[in-house]
């Protein structure tokens, strides 16, 4: 089989910064992610509880979360390939402006159709580790252009860790009002939390305004060798889609509903759930740094197999334990080994194609995760509503094991998986 190199076409690349510091654009992109992540973390902890407080059922909550993921998937399908033509900065600036608008709507009204529209467009409660939602492929492609392959695993892991730290801070901030007020939060109290994503989006916009997108040009040659590389890339991307569809559905079954599950299963409120989710995000950041270090020593594939393998075991055990804090401890541990690999997996996906197709590759990476993730909350919500509080976790564990087997089989011998980045 033909494996791809970075020299598929003649490309004018931006200047590569020395290894001891990051390029300015990379620092600004990571800063924007940090700003967004705080608000995202708060909504992961509180948004489903807010909807529950205003009387929504589990199936309705799952439907809204699923609709948000479907909308995000549609935009990703459009934005990623278009970004290969340039204007990545414009896409990201537009995303932050929309986030300002929808956060303001959610902050000022409870009118159902307005709240649903804001939640779907804004992706409330879906997380994302501070990424630009449906435009995260644009963000990943820009980072990949700024960095040589040998640096991507480490920098993508740092980028992921920064987002996870911000998510943890946001989840913790979401729980603080309960301590201040000395009583459980009501619907009006929850609404004030939308100030966090509003402020984060404004800050992110200001950072991206200061960034300057590099120009990348590629020669549109159509010789036989180029077409052969093109077909080989397509085969790799098709395998990536197959593996990610399985992984995405497994994540969607329980991930977006986890705060709701803890509330129903153990009868706990945001005061207990918020700090637990915050710990999960913060420990996941440690996992991301660990994954980057392991990838530099042992390669990306070995890192993913061992860390995600542990994640499967933790997911299987999580719904079977009878105590809240033990279940939360398993959730925290699973976050460290599961979310911790997101950066190195993004780095591998960025290495499957040449520079001029990375927007497409990143879009397929995200779409193949998001579309089944959009179905997952609806299915998980129905199962929870019917009283099956364990079954979604067990199904998810089996599917994630299958994903891991396919991931290793499809990409284990690819140079991007073996590079010590």
HELIX and SHEET records of a PDB file:
HELIX    1   1 UNK A   24  UNK A   53  1                                  30    
HELIX    2   2 UNK A   58  UNK A   83  1                                  26    
HELIX    3   3 UNK A   88  UNK A  108  1                                  21    
HELIX    4   4 UNK A  112  UNK A  122  1                                  11    
HELIX    5   5 UNK A  133  UNK A  135  5                                   3    
HELIX    6   6 UNK A  136  UNK A  146  1                                  11    
HELIX    7   7 UNK A  149  UNK A  181  1                                  33    
HELIX    8   8 UNK A  187  UNK A  191  1                                   5    
HELIX    9   9 UNK A  194  UNK A  209  1                                  16    
HELIX   10  10 UNK A  224  UNK A  254  1                                  31    
HELIX   11  11 UNK A  255  UNK A  257  5                                   3    
HELIX   12  12 UNK A  258  UNK A  266  1                                   9    
HELIX   13  13 UNK A  270  UNK A  298  1                                  29    
HELIX   14  14 UNK A  300  UNK A  318  1                                  19    
HELIX   15  15 UNK A  324  UNK A  338  1                                  15    
HELIX   16  16 UNK A  339  UNK A  341  5                                   3    
HELIX   17  17 UNK A  342  UNK A  350  1                                   9    
HELIX   18  18 UNK A  355  UNK A  357  5                                   3    
HELIX   19  19 UNK A  358  UNK A  385  1                                  28    
HELIX   20  20 UNK A  391  UNK A  411  1                                  21    
HELIX   21  21 UNK A  415  UNK A  418  1                                   4    
SHEET    1   A 2 UNK A  11  UNK A  12  0                                        
SHEET    2   A 2 UNK A 217  UNK A 218 -1                                        
END                                                                             
